[in-house]
Amino acid sequence: MLPCGPALSFVRCLVRKKNVSGESLEDSKLCRCLSTMDLLALGVGSTLGAGVYVLTGEVAKSESGPSIVVSFLIAALASVMAGLCYAEFGARVPKTGSAYLYTYVTVGELWAFITGWNLILAYVIGTSSVARAWSSTFDELLGKQISHIFRTYFKINYSGLAEYPDFFAVFLVLLLAGLLSFGVKESARVNKIFTAINILVLLFVMISGFVKGDADNWKISEEYLINLTAVTKNCSSYENVTSIYGSGGFMPYGFSGTLAGAATCFYAFVGFDCIATTGEEVKNPQKAIPFGIVVSLLVCFLAYFGVSAALTLMMPYYLLDENPLPAAFEYVGWGPAKYVVAAGSLCALSTSLLGSIFPLPRVIYAMAKDGLLFKCLAQINSKTKTPLVATLSSGAVAAIMAFLFDLKALVDMMSVGTLLAYSLVATCVLILRYQPSLSYEQPKYSPEKAALAASERESAVSESQINMIQEKHFSLQALINPSSLPTEQTATTVSFLVGLLACLVCGLSVLTTYMNHSIANLELWSIGLLAGFMTSFIVTILLIQRQPQNRHKVAFMVPLVPFLPSLSILVNIYLMVQLSGDTWIRFSLWMALGFLIYFAYGIRHSLEGHRSNGDDESCSENSGLQEKNPVEEVDEPENANESDQFLAHERTSEC
């Protein structure tokens, strides 16, 4: 058993936070050349991928029917909650790293490594699977000649591997990795061209659907569907036949089917988070990142909504298949239009592929720069200003996976990394809003600003002193009626309540997923548990809402805190619980490899560990966001230049 001292030091190493208060948010080794329009095209391109050409048909036929438009609306609202949390962090800490960085500065190093490690997995699998999908789509246009040749001469007969090695997918991944190595501006230009073509094709689909569509396809009767089912099953009599296509109308599978479709459609909005990895490469990131995230989600929702509406108007939902748009144009007599759709599909796959591979080296670079991954991965090319080693190495790994592996079984692991990142970012927003004081960079000294800040601090001193005296000990009164300004105690209270909220959400999700039959049968114990979880969930949110928020303003802030982040956590954890047991076993193996790297290398080479250690060998906790008490701020040195020298010295210290 470890002695108390070393054990405490070890725990502090795991929860130390990244200190960005001494770093200038404008300084970057990367090329700051992206515009707001580049970010918007990147977000739309990576989110509005091939799903719009495939997912709409599958969901409409088997889950939602014409009400797929409502499913996309519900999914968009759930995605926007996560997007708003990303947007606020993008405004607060516009640095490279996305959810990894946001977790590091708020909840600590171990959770940050878990987040970054799973983002790497999600982006690698995403890149490989989209590359194989591109290859498969192109192969179908050529009459499946490519796959026939590969199956004939390069067939693989091993479980877990692909049926044949996909040389074309490897070529695509390496081509895009090389493009990214030449510079982010060149990649953004190519992405804008493909995204524009994709949007033009989708506009063509929407206009065609509303011109050739028939509103009766949203009003199909149940009697007609029963007759159709009897014919399909070769039944001799129509009596006692149940429709396999639902009850007809706008919601043939009921509202539960619409909700099930929304859960599937939620994954169609995954991809906007790649915008958050561009913090050090975009001009004016504190405004451009929130704008890019929110507007890209809005554009994607309008596209999904319009295409799904046009599709179900052109063709009865029960006739749709996994390749719905060409079939719909054939149905209305516009057969040649399928070539336009094919061109749009390839462009969508190209932008989705770029959206998957673009953030991957940036997350690796951010982790390597912090010392959690091998330092060689943080090297920046002096000419292109891109993380060259991280780009080429990640491209090589993705190419190998696309070349050999059967990715269908691994695709669900993408969901684990993405949903975990969404949950942690929403959690971080909740915790961050209730901190006593937030500081990200040392502002330049100005007598006017100093005088204004001093007057604001003086007005807060008396109340803060009273609060500290009154809140030395926790009490129910302090929980329900806290002070008007955030203090260390209120921040600790919120952190505890957020942890409790996450546990309640996990319990609620497990109960509603695995005990749904007991709840449907109104069994007393299940109803009691459900009521207990729901009541505790609501009470916890209301207690968080009672605590004082920090008054520091940034370019974008999530509205309705704590309600929106709490609902985002609920949606994301619920979807994680829906994943299969095999997915969680594979996830555990991936995490075991990650922990091996972290505890063997990362924890000893962490830049924050060296900063906090100094000459001392013990690890002390390093606050990620500088928390200052108003009383202590009064005693700050008046000479800001001298303070800047100390900050600069700290910033240039090496591991």
N, C-alpha and C positions, 0 to 999 in steps of 0.2 A: 504494500500500500504506500502511495506517495506521501511524503510529509506534507504538512499543510502549506508551507511556503512554496515549494516547487509546484504543487497542484494548483494553487491560486495563480501563480505566474503563468502556468500553462493555459488555464481558463482565460486569463486576460489576453493572452496571445490570440485566442480564437475569436474574441469579441472586440479586438482593437479596431478602430475605425479610421478610414482614410481622411487625412487632414488636407483639405483643399483651401483653407483660409489663407495660407501664405502663398498661394499660386495665383498668378495673373490669368484670368480666364481668356485673355486675348493671345497669350503666348502659346505657340504650337510649333512642333517640328514638321507637322503635316502642311500640305498646301491648302491655304484657305481661299478657295476659288469657286465654290458652289454657290449658286443663287437660290432664291426662294423657289423659283420655277423648276430648278434642277431637283430640289427636294420633293416638290409636289409630284413631278414625273417619276421620281424614284419610288415614292410611296404608292402611287397609283399603279405603276408597273408591277411592283412586287406583290401587291395585294390583289389586283384585278388580273389574276393569272388564268390558267386553263380551267379553273373551277367554273367560270361563267359559261364555258362551252360544254362542260360535262356534268357538273353538280346539279344544275337546274333540272335536267331531265330525270336524274335518279331520284331526287327529293320529291319532285312533283308527282312522279308515277307511284312511288311506294309509301310516301309519308304525308304529304300536304295537299296534293292536288292543286287546283288554281290558287288556293290560299297560300301558296309558296311566297307570294308577294308579302303577306303578313309575316311569314317565317323570316324573310330577309329583314323586315322592319324590326322585329324583336331581336334578331341576331345583331343588327347594326346598333341598336340601343345598348346591348350588352357590351359590344366591342368599343363603343364610344366611351363608356365608363373607364375601360382600361386605357384608351387613347388619351383621355383627359389627364389621367395620372402621369402618363409618359410626358405629355405636353408641359405639365407644371415642372417636372424635374428637368426637362430640356431647357426651360427658362431659368431655373435655379442653378443648375450645374451643367453648362453647355460644354462638356468635355467628352472625349471618345470613351466608349464603354457601355453605353445603354444601361440596361437593367443591372448589369454587373457593378457599374460605378455607383448607381443610385443606391443599391443595397450596401455597398462598401461604406459609403459616407453616413449611412443611417443605422444599420443594425449590426455591422461588424464583418470581419474578414472571412470567417468560416462560411457564413451564409452567402457572402459575395462570391467566394470560390465555387460553391455549389451552383449558384445561379449562372456564373460564367461558363462553368464546365458543361452544364446542360444546354446552354445556348450554343456552344460549339457543336455539340451532338446534333441539336435541332437543325442548325444551318448546314452541317455536313450531309445529313440524310436528306434534307430538303434539296440541296444542290444535286446530289446524286439521283434522286428520284425524278426531279424535273428534267434532268439531262436524259434519262432513259425514256421519259414520256415524250420529249421532243423527238428523240430517235424513232420511237414507235409511231408517232404521228406522221413523220416524214416517210417512214417505211410504208404506211398505209396508202399514202398518196402515190407511191411507186408500185402499188400492187403487192406489197409484202415480199418484194424480191430480195431485199437486204437480209431480212430475218431468215428467209429460205436458205440463202447461201451460208449464213453463220451456223444454222442448225445442221446443215449438211456436213460442213468441214470442221466446225469448232464446238460441237455439242459437248456439254458438261453434264455428267451424271452423278453429282454429289449433292446430298441434302443440304439445304441452306444457301447453296450457291445458285446463280442464275442459270437459266436453261442454256444460254450461250453467252460468250463474252461480247459486250457491246462496244466495239471499237469506235463507232460513231459518237456515242455518249462521251467516251474518253476524250475524243478530239474536241468536242464542244466545251467541256469543262476546262481543258488546258488552253483552248483559244480564249475563253473569257478571263481566265486567270492571267494570261499574258496581256490581255487588253487592260485589265486593272493595274498591272504592273507598270504600264506605260504612263499612267496618270489618271486621276479621278475625273478630270475635266473631259478627257476623251471618252471615258466610259459613260459619263453623264450625257454626252452628246448622242451617242449611239442609243442609249436608253430612251431619250426623248423622241427619237425618230420611231422606234418600235412602239412606244406607248401611244404616240399620235395615230399610227396606223391601226392599232388595236381599238382605240376609241372610235375612229371613223367606221370601222367594221361593225362595232356594236351599235352605233347610231343607225347604220344601214339596217341592221337586224330589227331594231326598235321601230323604225319608220315602216319597214316592210310588214311587221306584225300588226301594226295598227291599221295599215291599208288593207291587207289580206285577211285580217283576223275576223272571227265570228264570235259575237258575245254569247251565242248559245252554247259554246264550249265551256262556259262557266255555269251552265244551268242544266247539265245532263241529269236526267231523272234516274232514280234508283231502279225503277222497273226496267228501263232500258239496260242498265248495268247487270241486272239479274238475268235477263234474256241473253246478254252477251256472255256471261259466265257459264250459263247452261250450254251454249253453243261451243265455247272453248273447251269445256269438260266433256262434251259429247253426251250430255244428259238426255234421256228420253223424255223426261217430264220437267216442267219448270217449277213444280211444287217442291217445297222444302230446299230450295236452292238459295244459298247466301252469296251475295255479290263479293267477289275477290277484289273489287276496285272501290270499295267503300259505298257510301250511301248517296253519292252524287251531290250536285250543287256546288257551291263555292268551297265548302269544307267537307269533302267526302269522307275523310277519316276523323272528323270531329276536331274540336279544339286541341285535344291531346295530340292528335297527329300533327297539327300546326306547330305545337310546341316541340315535338320530336324533330320536326323539320328545322326548327330554329336552332336546336342544339347542333345539328349537322351543318347548317349554314354558317354558324359561328366561326368555323374554321376557314370559311371563305374570306374572312376579313383579317386573317393572320398575315402579317407581312409589313404592316405600317411601322413596326418597331425598328426596322432597318434605318429609318430616318434619324432615330435617336443616337445612332453610332457615328453620325457625321458632325458632332459638336465642334471638332477642331478643323473641319474642312469647309464649313459654310460661313458666308459673310453674315454678320449680325445674327448669330445663332439663337440668342435669347428671344428673338421675335420670329425668326424663320422656322425654327423647329416646331414650336406650338402650332403655327399657321399651317405648316406642311402636314402635320399629323391630322389635325382636325379636318382640313379641307380635303385631304386625300381620302379619308374615311367617308366623307359626304359624297364625293364623286363616285367612289366605289359602290356605295349604297344605291345611288341613282341608277348606275349602270346595271347592277344586279336586279333591282326592282323593275326597270324598264325591260330588260331582256326576258326575265321570267314571266312578266305580264304578256309580252308579245308572243312568247313561245306557247303559253297555254291558251292564248286566243287563236293562234294559227292552227293548232292541232289539239285534239282531245288528249287530256293528260294521260289516259291509260294506254295510249299508243306510243308514248315517248320511250326512248331507250338511252343507253349510255353515250350515244352520239346524236343528241337531239336536234341540233340546228340544221344539219344537212337533211335529216329526215323530215323536218318541218317544211323546208323549202320544196322538197320533193312532193309533199302532201298537197301544197297549194299550187303546184305546177310551175315552180320557179327552180327547176333542177340545177341549171348552171350556176346559181347563186352559191352552191356548196363550195365552189372554188374560192369565192371571196371569203367564205367562212373559214376555209382551210388556211388561207393566208393570214387572217386575223388570229387564228388559233396558234400558228407558229410564232407570230409576233408576241402574243400573250405569253407563250412558253418561254420565249427569249427574254422578255422583261422579268418574268418570274424567276428564271435562272440567274439573271444578273442580280435581282433583289435578294436571292439566297446567298450567293457567293460574295456579294459586296460587303455585308457586315461581318462575315466570318473572320477575315484577317484583322479587322479592327478590334473585335473583342479579344482575339489572341494577343494582339499588340498591347492593348490596355492591361491585360493580366500579366504579360511578360514585363512591361514597363514597371509595374508594381512589385515585381519579383516573385509572383505566385507561379509563373511558368518560366521556362528557360529563357535566359536573358537574350540569347541570340535572336529570338523571335521578335524582339523589340527594335531591331535595326531598321533605320529609315534610309531609303536611297536618296543620296544628295541631289540627284538631278530631277527625279520624278516626284520626290516628297511623298512617297507611298511606303507602307510597311512591306518591303519587298520580300523578305524571308518568310514572313507570316503568310503573305499572299500566295507565294509559290508552294510552300509546304502544305497549306490547307487545300489548295487546288489539287495537289498530287494525291492527298488522302481521299478527297471527294472523287477524283478520277478513278482510283483503285476500287472504291466501293461501287461506282457506277459500272465498272468493267466486269466485276466478278459476282457481286452479291445480289440475291433476290431481296429486293427492298420492300416488298409488300408487307412482310412480317415486322419490319423495323419502322414503318411510317408512323405507327402510333407513338413511338418514342419521341417523335418530334413534338407531339402534343404535350408530353410531360414537361419538356424544357420550356415550351412557350407558355403554358398555363402557370407553371411555377414562377416564371419571370413576371407575368401579369399580376399574380397574387402578391408577390413580394414588393413590386413597385407600388401597388395600392396600399399595402401595409406601411411602406416607408412614408407615403404621403400623410397617412394618419398620424404616425409618430412625429414626423417633422413639423407639422402644423402647430404642435403643442409644446415645442421646445421653448425655453426661456428667451433665447436670443440666437440669431443665425448670422454668421459672417462667412463669406466665401472668398473674399479677396481684400487685401488691405487698400482702402481708398487713398487717393492722393490727398495730401494735406492741404486744407483750405481754411483760412481763418473764419470765413463766413459759415462754412459747413460745421466747423468745430464749435462755433458759438451756438449755432442752432441745435447741434447734437447735445451740447452741454445743458442747454435750457430744457430739452426734452428729458434728459436723464435726471435733472434735478426734480422735475415734476413727478418722476416715478420713484425717487429714492424713499420718500416718507412712506408711501404705501407698501413698497417692497420690504422695508424694515419691519413694518407691522406684520406683513404676511409671514416673514421668516420667523418672527417670534411666535405667531399664532400656530404655525404649521410645523413645529418641531416634531410633533407626534401625529401619527395618522389618526383621523377620527371620521365617523360617518358624516358629521356636520361639514367637515372640510371636503368630503367627497361630493355631497349634494349641493353645498353652497360654497364653492371655492372662491379664491380671490379673483379680482378682475384682470390681473396680470399673471402670465404664466411664471411659475417658479420651478425649482428643481423637483419639489414634491409633486406638483401637478403633472409635470412631465413624466415622472416615474409612475404615477397613477395611470396615466394614459397608456404607457408602454405595457403595464400589467393588464389593463383592460383590453388592449389590442391582442395580446397573447391569448387571453381568455376568449375573445371573439373568434380567433382562428380555431381554437379547440372546439368551441360550440358549433362552428360551421362544419368542421370535420365530422362531428357526431351527428349533426342534422343530415349531412349528405349521405353518410353511411346508412342511417336509419331509413331515409326515404328511398334509397337505392336497393338495399337488401331485405328490408322488411316491408316493402310496399304492399305485399299481399295481406299482411296482418293489419296494416292501416286501412286498406280497402275493405276488409271484413269487419272493421270497427272493433278490433280486439282492444280490451281496456288498457292493457299494459302499453301497447304501441301508441294508442292515442294519448295516454298520459306522458310518455316519453316525448312525443312530438310536441305536445303543448308545453312541456317543460323546456325543451330546446328553443322553441319559438319565443316563449316569454323571456327566457334568459338572453337570447340574441337581441331582442328589442330593448330590454332594460340596459344591456351593456352599451348599445349604441347611444341611448339617451344619456347614460352616465358620461360617456366620452363627450357628447355634445355639451354637457354642463361645464366642462373644463375650459379655461380661458385659452384662446388661440393667440399665437404670435402675430403681431401687427405689421411685420415686415412684408412689404409688397414687392412682387416681381411682375414681369411682363405678362405672365399668364398664371392664373390660379384656378384650381378645380372648384367649381361651385358646389354648394350643398354638402360641404364636409361636416360631419363624418358619414353622411348617408350614402353618397355615391361610391366612395371607396369601399365601404362595407358591403354594398351590393355587388361590387366588382369582385371582391374576395369570395363572396358566396357563389357567384356564377362560376368562377374559375375553379374553385375547389370541388364544386359539384361535378363539373365536367371531368376533372381528374379522377374522381371516384368511379366514373363510368368506364374507365379504361380497364382492359382485361388483366387477369393475373399474370399471364405470360409477359405482358408489357412491363409490369412492375418488376418481374424477375430480371428481365434484360436491363431495366433501369438500375437495379441493384448492382449488377455486374459492372455496368459503366461507372457507377458511383464508387465502387470498390477500387477501380483503376484510378479514378480521380483522387480519392483519399490517399492512395499510395504515393502519388506524385506530390500532393500537398504536404503530407506529414514527413516525407523524405526530403523534399526540396523547398517547397513554397514557404512553409512556416519559418524556416531558417534564413531564407533569402528575402523575406518580405521587406520592402522599402520602409513601410511604416514601423516595422519592428526595429530597424536600424535607427530610425529617427527617434523613437521613444526610448531606446536603450542608451544611446550615447556611449559612455565608457562602462556603463553597468551591464551586467550579463542578464539581469532579470527583465522580463517583458512587462511593461506597464501599459495600461489601457490608454489609447490615444483617441481623443474625441474627434470624430469626423467632421462635425460642424461646430465651430467654436461657440461654446455656450458660456455666456457671460451674465453675471448677476448685475443688475443696475447699480448696486452699491459698489461693486468692484470697479465698474466702469468709470466712476468718478475719479479714481486714483490713476487713470491711464497717463502715460507720459505725454506732455504737451508737444514734445519734439517728434513729429511724425516721421521726419527723415531718418532719425536714429532708429525708430522702430522698423522702417523699411529695410535698413541695413541688416538688422537681425533676421528679418523674414527672408531676405535674399540669401543670407548665409545658410539658413536652414534649407532653402530650396535647392541649393547647389551641392548639398552634402551627398556623398556617394555611399553606397552600401558597404 
